[in-house]
Amino acid sequence: METNLTSAKELSAMDLNNIKLDIKHTVLTPQYLENLIRDKDSEA
């Protein structure tokens, strides 16, 4: 299977943010991720 991946590259966080799979787009900033983690911890 590895022989089929001739032009693959590792994506950075900014590269991943530029991928839009839907009309809605969420930018994953460090602050946003910290808020998600904090909210999840407060629910537990």
Secondary structure as the mmCIF struct_conf table of DSSP 4:
data_model
#
loop_
_struct_conf.conf_type_id
_struct_conf.id
_struct_conf.beg_label_comp_id
_struct_conf.beg_label_asym_id
_struct_conf.beg_label_seq_id
_struct_conf.end_label_comp_id
_struct_conf.end_label_asym_id
_struct_conf.end_label_seq_id
HELX_RH_3T_P HELX_RH_3T_P1 GLU A 2 ASN A 4
BEND BEND1 THR A 6 SER A 7
HELX_LH_PP_P HELX_LH_PP_P1 GLU A 10 SER A 12
HELX_RH_AL_P HELX_RH_AL_P1 ALA A 13 ASN A 17
TURN_TY1_P TURN_TY1_P1 ASN A 18 ASN A 18
BEND BEND2 LEU A 21 ILE A 23
HELX_RH_AL_P HELX_RH_AL_P2 PRO A 30 GLU A 43
#
